[in-house]
Amino acid sequence: MRGGRDALGAFDFFKGGGQRGGTGPEPLIKTENRTYDELINEIMEWNIEHTDILSVLRNEVQDHRLAAWSDALETGIRRGLASASGKVEESLLYHAYLDLYQFVKGLRQKLLVNPSMKNARGTEKSDPLSLCIICGIRALQKEKGAKRLMNTLQWMLLERYLE
């Protein structure tokens, strides 16, 4: 029966309309209104308030090392790891990125036994300890006035290039 009230039209099919014309209320879909920076700053504040990450980082990271990482991150990972030969190891910023990568990986292992790190907050796609370290580095960068702060997207690129 074409065009009848009980028939499911093509539009109803694609929009998910159900039986009898889909007369029920539409489910509410929660949308995220925060920017990525707002979200990571919120996680950063949580991790700083609920863990010892800043005190740990202040003992582990010298100012010149943080400055080297910040300068490299300002250039960008893709551009910073590009080289004429196509070999990542030959790029100008390779050693700064490798140092950052190895630092986060190594510190993560050390922090597994730190009781305050049980409070570290992550996201669905990130390990809470690694994100806590990234947030701590981000906080130190903010204190020092870095232009481009560490974030999870950069961390994923580093893992992709350096693993």
RAFENWO-V390442 format. One record per residue. N is the residue number from 1. SS is DSSP state (helix for helix, strand for strand, loop for the rest). OMEGA is omega as a letter, one per 30 degrees, with the letter a starting at -180 (* if undefined). NEAR is the number of other ideal C-beta (glycine too) atoms within 12 Angstrom. Layout:
N | SS | OMEGA | NEAR
N | SS | OMEGA | NEAR
//
This chain:
1 | loop | a | 7
2 | loop | l | 9
3 | loop | l | 9
4 | loop | a | 10
5 | loop | a | 14
6 | loop | a | 16
7 | loop | l | 16
8 | loop | a | 21
9 | loop | a | 17
10 | helix | a | 11
11 | helix | l | 12
12 | helix | l | 18
13 | helix | a | 14
14 | helix | l | 10
15 | helix | l | 13
16 | loop | l | 14
17 | loop | a | 19
18 | loop | a | 17
19 | helix | l | 14
20 | helix | l | 13
21 | helix | l | 17
22 | loop | a | 20
23 | loop | a | 12
24 | loop | l | 11
25 | loop | l | 7
26 | loop | l | 11
27 | loop | l | 9
28 | loop | l | 6
29 | loop | a | 7
30 | loop | l | 7
31 | loop | l | 6
32 | loop | a | 11
33 | loop | a | 8
34 | loop | l | 13
35 | loop | l | 11
36 | helix | l | 17
37 | helix | l | 18
38 | helix | a | 14
39 | helix | a | 23
40 | helix | l | 32
41 | helix | l | 22
42 | helix | l | 21
43 | helix | l | 34
44 | helix | l | 37
45 | helix | l | 22
46 | helix | a | 24
47 | helix | l | 38
48 | helix | a | 32
49 | helix | a | 20
50 | helix | l | 22
51 | loop | l | 32
52 | loop | a | 26
53 | helix | a | 42
54 | helix | l | 27
55 | helix | l | 17
56 | helix | a | 29
57 | helix | l | 35
58 | helix | l | 19
59 | helix | a | 14
60 | helix | a | 23
61 | loop | l | 32
62 | loop | a | 16
63 | helix | a | 16
64 | helix | l | 13
65 | helix | l | 23
66 | helix | l | 32
67 | helix | l | 22
68 | helix | l | 28
69 | helix | a | 41
70 | helix | l | 32
71 | helix | l | 24
72 | helix | l | 35
73 | helix | l | 35
74 | helix | l | 22
75 | helix | a | 23
76 | loop | a | 21
77 | helix | a | 33
78 | helix | a | 21
79 | helix | a | 18
80 | helix | l | 31
81 | loop | l | 32
82 | loop | l | 20
83 | loop | a | 17
84 | loop | a | 8
85 | loop | a | 11
86 | loop | l | 10
87 | loop | a | 12
88 | helix | a | 25
89 | helix | a | 16
90 | helix | a | 14
91 | loop | a | 26
92 | loop | a | 19
93 | loop | a | 32
94 | helix | a | 27
95 | helix | l | 22
96 | helix | l | 29
97 | helix | l | 38
98 | helix | l | 26
99 | helix | l | 25
100 | helix | a | 39
101 | helix | a | 36
102 | helix | l | 21
103 | helix | a | 33
104 | helix | l | 39
105 | helix | a | 24
106 | helix | l | 19
107 | helix | l | 30
108 | helix | l | 30
109 | helix | l | 17
110 | helix | a | 20
111 | helix | l | 33
112 | loop | a | 20
113 | loop | l | 13
114 | loop | a | 21
115 | helix | a | 12
116 | helix | a | 23
117 | helix | l | 29
118 | helix | l | 17
119 | helix | a | 20
120 | loop | a | 34
121 | loop | l | 29
122 | loop | l | 26
123 | strand | a | 27
124 | loop | a | 11
125 | loop | a | 13
126 | strand | l | 27
127 | loop | a | 25
128 | helix | a | 29
129 | helix | l | 32
130 | helix | l | 36
131 | helix | l | 37
132 | helix | l | 45
133 | helix | l | 44
134 | helix | l | 45
135 | helix | l | 41
136 | helix | l | 44
137 | helix | l | 44
138 | helix | a | 38
139 | helix | l | 33
140 | helix | l | 33
141 | helix | l | 34
142 | helix | l | 24
143 | helix | a | 20
144 | helix | l | 25
145 | loop | l | 13
146 | loop | a | 24
147 | loop | a | 16
148 | loop | a | 24
149 | loop | l | 31
150 | loop | l | 44
151 | loop | a | 30
152 | helix | l | 32
153 | helix | l | 25
154 | helix | l | 35
155 | helix | l | 38
156 | helix | l | 24
157 | helix | l | 25
158 | helix | l | 37
159 | helix | a | 23
160 | helix | a | 16
161 | helix | a | 27
162 | helix | l | 28
163 | loop | * | 13
//
